[in-house]
Amino acid sequence: MSSSPSSTLASPPSEAARAILVGVDFGRSSSYASTFDPTLDELALLAESAGDTPVAKVIARRQAPDAALFVGSGKADEIKLLVQAHHAHTVLFDQAISPAQQRNLERVLGVPVADRTALILEIFAARAQSHEGKLQVELARLQYLATRLVRRWSHLERQSGGIGMRGGPGEAQIELDRRMIDDRIKVTKERLKKVQRQRTTQRRARERNSVFRVSLVGYTNAGKSTLFNALVKARAYAADQLFATLDTTTRSLYLEAAGASVSLSDTVGFIRDLPHKLVEAFKATLQEAAEADLLLHVVDAASATLDEQMVEVERVLDEIGAADIPQILVYNKQDMLDENQRPRAALDWIERPGGLRVPRVFVSALTGQGLDVLRAQIVAAMGIVPAADLNAQELTPPEAGGNAENADDATALQHQ
């Protein structure tokens, strides 16, 4: 086993929970290979979204996880020295660790340890606002806790920010035994079913009214909520952070060219290694996407990993049964690109998996650039106004090889 040097970050404010970030590279042959992040940048953003301040990053290299400590005893001792040097409150792992590994690590390191799944659950618990969202988070957390020794998880309930700053009585989860958690899971599932039935009734009402349904989907922090606000002039919460929006928001969007309104929904963002239990728990919210007539797949055009992010979104869409719904790709955040990185036209066409060509619109939700072209593409997707009657650029797919210059520009943009 070999390891790379730890990298120290800037000193955090004293009131924040200080976190050590850990990632393990198991090599190309491991099942972890496709999800290993050598920069730990996304884990750092997750930590900040949860109220923690990263103070150091540790990258270890192993052929396989250590059964007892995941990283091995030598690396665990190194992490312990960093914890002491930075007076850290918690250690966060970018990969899933087992309950036994977590307990052993906490015993060695002397501070709470959490993995990526626990961190995402923590953010979801803090951000959910609606009754349905809170129920979904509660179900996912209970299912996660059911795999752990309950009394080891008292640090999941906190009164102040940060994974390492938890305290207080919380909601008495530390008092629950396994059977009580199972009972809570059953009750929560029943309550969710009731909410789902209400949602189904609302969707059927929209169907009877022949309302065309459009859902925004995309990787977290791609700018979906900002785009939603720009299109419908709403005030949905939007911020430059992961999982700024968890609860589905639906508004009416009037399209003048169609002489009609569509139903536009902003859904929860996806992320790499989204815990399967969260996908299951959020089926009701994601159902807005699964039952939409059209998906606006919002992509952060300024991201260095946009290809990987798009693949992850497609994977989750397939898992919820939304892979075959028509899409418009929306390359957002054009304002964050240098002039020479921007495509020459606001619209081209791209081939999705399976060979289907779909429109790709380049926009800036912040400045409004390209939104008129996007609206025209939504109208064209509705099929009620002939494309030739719309004043927008190239509303129908070109022959193979069409839009070559713009496609070349966009390909270069993806790999800047």
Buried (B, 14 or more C-beta within 10 A) or exposed (E): EEBEEBEEBEEBEEEBBBBBBBBBBBEEEBEBEEBBBEEBBBBBBBBBBBBBBBBBBBBBBBEEBBEBBBBBEEBBEBBBEBBEEBEBBBBBBBBBBBEBBBBBBBEBBEBBBBBBBBBBBBBBBBBBEBEBBBBBBBBBBBBBBBEBEBEBBBBBBBEEBBBBBBEEEBEEBBEBEEEBBBEBBEBBBEBBEEBBEEBEEEBEEBEEEEBBBBBBBBBBBBBBBBBBBBBBEBEBBBEEBBBBBBBBBBBEBEBEBBEBBBBBBBBBBBBBBBBEBBBBBBBBBBBBBBBBBBBBBBBBBBBEBBEBBBBBBBEBBEBBBBBEBEBBBBBBBBBBBEEEBBBEBBBBBBEBEEEEBBBBBBBBBBEEBBBBBBBBBBBBBBEEBEBEEBEBBBBEBEEEEEBEEBBEBBEEBBEE
